[in-house]
């Protein structure tokens, strides 16, 4: 049994090693390179375990990776810092200029995608002879529909595109994960209630990780209340804590203390949001936007801005590296549940999720096109930039131990791997083909 320090040391050392090899020889974008190398190493270990089972090497590494609670690590650890770091660098002027597109895609778009993916996944499962109730297919639709802000913002660093399009992609990814987690919580509560299952997992919705309220009675009124209280309350909390940090920074000019204030306000905001059953992701995004725009402009000296933004860029890079490494290593845990039917359902789930993403973008964009014009190729670029990542995997891992978990988890992992590697590596040529990168 490895200690927490030893696990952390292993993750950081592997991230550094794989990052160096990728930068020196493979030359893929940093986070994608880490994921590819971790995935290749995991598959090689599985192969060694099949050919030389007596070595026990695969079992040793798998048991070490299994000690890492991916869901808790991402949702209750990394996510707050990664979302804040991402929001800190987003220009609020550009974001507000695209508020209607962002708002519609992050709300209606997530719901439309959930319905399409859920229905399609249910049909695919039936055709393959897999027993999957419709409500659990919708659970998969809910957890795979939000684009992952960590993956999206990481990929955007490697692509030059018109500012208004970048604002739509970044803004939607920052907000729709908060909305998606709320939708996931609601549908999971309904699924558990209908199936008579009891949520007893140590890191599932019952402990407040997703602000769930167990398997009690769920009706339309409680659903509406949960949605608006969690999302709206999270936004209000983030605005308040962002203002507190801004006021504290405005009365001093000491970069070390102001960096510490930013670090403290992120952890406190996310912790309070979880305790009050509000949306922690939305809360820290609002806080980050407030400090990164109003705070940076009015409460910080140039010296402090340099240190604070540099600190959060470093945090972002380190945590991104570890997260994408973990995603690649998770195949060691999932490999025991895979069979030929699951491989087929993954192959069919990928185009299904892309179709749902296209529809979820098309509906709000066609509506808004009645009032304004958009960059040529916007719908196709927004569709392809809808990258899924660690949040979807964490949500899938948080499911209670029901008979449908293995197929949902395998499909989620397959879609995420395809999304990060294939979509992530082809966004840049797609943007170059469809729009002029010099357009501002």
N, C-alpha and C positions, 0 to 999 in steps of 0.2 A: 504493500500500500504506500503510494507516494504522498508526501506532504504537500500542502498547498504551495509552499515555496518551491518545491521541486517541480511541480506541474507548471508553475509560472516560468521557472527557469527553462524548462524544456520548450515551452511555447515561444518564448523570446529568442532562445538560441536557434531554434528551427526557422523562425521568421527571419532572423539575421542571416543565417546560412543560405536559405532559399532565395532571399532578397538579393544577396551578393551574387549567387550563381546566375539568377535571372538577369541582373543588371550587366554582368560581365559577359555572359554568353548567349542567353536566350533572347533577351531584349524585348520581352512582352511588357505591356503596361504593368506597373509594379504589383497591384493587387491581383490582377488576373494571372500574372506569372506565378505568384505564390499559390493561388488556388490550383493551377495546372500542375505545379510541382508536387503539392501535397496530395492531389488526387492520384498522380502517377506513382508516388511513393506508396500510397495506400494500396493501389491495385497490385503493385509489385510485391508488397508484403502478403497480400491475399494469395498471389501466385506461389510464393515461397511456401506458404502454409499448406497449399494443396500438394505441391511436389515433394516437400520435405517436412511432413507433419511432426516428425520426431524432434525437430529443432525447438519447437514451441515459441519461436520468435514472434509469429503473428499474434498468438494469444497474449504474450507479454505486453506488446505494444497496444493491442486492443483493450486490454484491461486497464492500462494507464490512461488511454483516451476516454474510456467509459467512466472514469472517475470525474471527468469534467462535466458538470451539469450545464449543457449547452444552453438550455432555455433560461436558466437563472443567470448564467454568465452574460448572455446577450440582453435579455429583457430587464434584468435587475442590476446590471453592471455597466456594460459597454454602451448601451443605447443612449442613455442620458448624455454622456460626454460626446458621442458621435453626432447626435442630433444638434446639440448646442454648437459644436464646432462647425457643422455645416451651415446652420442658420446664421452664425456670426458673420459669415462672408457673403451673405446674400444681400444685394442692393434693394432696399425697401422701395425705392422709387420705381424700379423696373418691376418688382413684384406686385405693387399696387396697380400698375398699369395693366396687368394681366389678371386682376383679381377675379373677374367673372369666369374666365376660362379655367383658372386654378380651382376656384370654388366648385364649379360644376363637375369637373373631372374628379375631384377629390371626394365628392359626395355621391351625386347621381351616377358618375362613372363607376365607382366602386360597387354600388348596388347592382347596376346593370351587369357588370362583369361577374359578380357573385352568382346572379341568377343564370346567366348563360353557361358559365363553367359548371355550376352545380347540376343543371339539367343535362348538359352534354356528358359529364362524368358519370352520371347515373345510367344513361343509355349505354355508354361504352362498357361499364362494369357488367351490365345485364347481358350484352352481346358476348362478353368473354366468360360468362358464367360465374361471375364474382358476386357474392351476396353483399350488397351495399344499399341500405335504405336511402331514400331520396334526401332525407334531412341530413344524413351524414355526408352525402355528396355535396350538399350546400355548405357544410362545414369546410370541406376542401375548397369550394369556390370562394368562401370568405377569407381563408388564410392565404390563398395564392393571388387574390385580386389586387391588393395594394402593391404598388411599386416600392422597392426598397430604397429609402433615401441614402443609405450608406453606399450601396452599390452604384446608384445613379450618380450621386455627387462625385464619387471616385472616378467614374467613367467620363463625366463632363470635364474633368481636369485635363483630359487628353484630346478634347475636341474643340475646335473653334467654330462657332455658329452665331447667327444673329442674336442679339441680346434679348429680344422679345421672346424668341423661341426657347432660349436657355432659361429665361425667367419662368416660363410655363412649366418646363420639365423639372427644374429645381423646386419651384414652389409647390407643384402637385406632389412630388415625392416627399417633401417635408411634412405635408398635412395629411395625405391620404393614408399613411400608415396608422396615424392616430384614429382616424375614422374607421379604417379597416379592422383594427383591434376591437373597437366597440361593436362593430357588426359581427365579428367573429364571436365575441363574448355572448351576444344575444342568441345567435343561432346555435352555439354550443349548449347554452342553457336549455333551449327548446329541445335539442337532440337528446340531452341527458334526461330531461323530464319525460319525453315520449318513450325512451328506451328503458326507463326504470333503473338506470345506472347511478351509482353513487360516486361522486368525485372525491377520491381519497388520495390523489397524487400529492406529493410534497411540494410541487412547484406549479401546479395547475391553477385553474381559475379560483379555486376555493380559498387560496391564501391571499387573494387580493392582487396577484401579479397582473391580472388583466382586469382588475376592478370587478370581477364577477361576484355574483351573489348566490353561488351554489345552485342547487337544482330545485329551488322553490317555484311557485306558480308564476308562469310567464304569460302575460296578456298584452294586448295592443297598447294599453295605457302605460304599463310598466316598461315596455320596450321603448316607447317615445320618451318617457321620463329618463330612462337610463342613457339613451342616446344624447339628449340635450343637456342633461346634468353633467355627464362625463366630458363631452366635447366642449360645451360652453363653459363649464366650471374649470376645465383645464386651461382654456384660453384666458379666463379671468385671473386665475392664479398666476399664470405666466406673466401677464401684464403687470400684476401687482409686484411680484418678486423682481421683475426686470426694472420696474420703477425704483424699488428699494435699492437695488445695486447701483443704478444710475445716480441716485441722490448721494449714496455713500461715496462713490467715486468722484463726484463733482466737488466735494469739499477738501480733497487731498490731491497731492501729486507725487505719488510714490509707487513706482511700477510694481514692486514686489507685493505690496499690500493689495493693489488693485487686481493683480492676477489671482491672488488668494481669494479676494471677494468673488471674482467670477467663478472660481472653482467651488467655493462654498455655496454660492447661490444655485448652481446647477444641481449639486447633490441634495441640497435642502428642498428645492422645488420638486424634484422627482420623488423624493421620499414623502413629502407632505401630500403630493398628488395621489400616491399609492395609498397612504393612510386614509385619505378622505374619499377614496374610490372615484377619483377624477382621472382624466387622461394625462398621464405623465409625459408621453411623447409630445402632445400638443402644447403642454405647459412649457417644456424646455425649449421648444421651437420658438414660441412667442418671446420667451426670455432672451434667447439668443438674437432674435431679430431686433429687439429693443436695445440691447447693449451694443450690438454690432453696428447699429445705425445712429440712433439718438445718443447713446452713450459715447460712441467713438467720436461723434462730431462735437458734442458739447461738454463732455465730462472727462476727457482724456487729453493729455498733452501728446505731441508727436512721439516723444520718447516712450511714453506708456503704451501708445497704440502699437508701436513696433514690437515691444516685448510681449504684450498681451496677445496680439494676433499671431506672433511667432510661436508662443507657447501652445496655443490651441491648434495651430497647424501641425506641430510636432505630436501632440496628443492624438490628433486625427490620423496621422500617418502610422503611428505605433499601433493603435487599436485596430485600424483597418487591416494592417498586416496580420495581426493575431487572429482577427475574425475570419478573414479569407483562408488562412491556414487551417483553422478549425473546421470550416465548411468542407475543405478538401479531405480532412482526416475523418470526418463523420462517416464516410463510406465503410470504414472498418466496423462500425457499429451496425450499420444498416444491412450489410452484405448477407447476414444470416437469414434475413426475412425475404430475400429476393427469390423469385422463381420466374418461369417463362411468361406466365400470365401477367405478372407485375411489370416485366420488361415491355410487353405489348401495351399495357395501359399507360406507361410512361411515354412511349412513342406516339400514342394517340392524344395524350393529355397536352403535349407541347403545342401542336397546331390548334387545339381547342382553346388554350389559354391565349394564344396570339389572336385568334378570331374574336374572343371576348374583349381583349384589349382594344382591338381595332374598332369594334362596335362602341365600346365605352368612350373612346376618343371621338368617334365620328358623330355621335348624337349631340353632345354639347357644342362641338365645333361647327356643325352645320347650322345649329340654332344661332350661335353668335355671329356666323357669317352673314346673317341678315342685317347686322348692325355695323360690322367693321370688316376690314380685309386682314388676311393673315399671310405670313411668309409662305411662298410656294413650297409644296411638299410637307407642310406642317403635320398633316394627319399621319402620313407614313412615318415621319421621323418620330413623332410623339408615340406612335404605336411601337416602333422598334426600340425606343429608349425606355420603354416600360420594363426595366430590368427588375427581376425578383432576387432576393438575397437571404441573408441570415435571419431576418424577422420571420419570414414564412417558415423556415426550418424550425425556428424556436417555437412558433405557435403549434406546428405539427407535433413536435416533441412534447408539448404541454398537454396533449390530449390524454384523457383517462385511458386505462388499459382495457379498451373495448376490442371486440373482434375485428373492427374495421380500421384500427389504427395502422397496422402494417402497410396496407395498400395506400392509404392516404399519405403516410410518411414517405413511402417509396416514390409515389407520383410527385410529391412536393420536391423531394431532393432532385429528381430527374429534371423537372422544369427549372429549378434554380441553377443547376449546373449548366444546362443549355443556355439559359438566359444570360448568365454572367460571361461565359466563355464565347459562345457564338454571337449573341447580340452585342456583347461588350466589345468584341474585336472588330465588328463590322459597322458600328455606328459611324465611325469617322469617314470611311469611304462612302457610306450612304448620304451623309450630310454634304460631302463634297460633290456628289453626283446631283443632288436635288436642289441645293441652294448655293449661292455665292458666299463663301466664308467671310469675305471682306465686308458684307453688309452689316451695318452696325445697328 
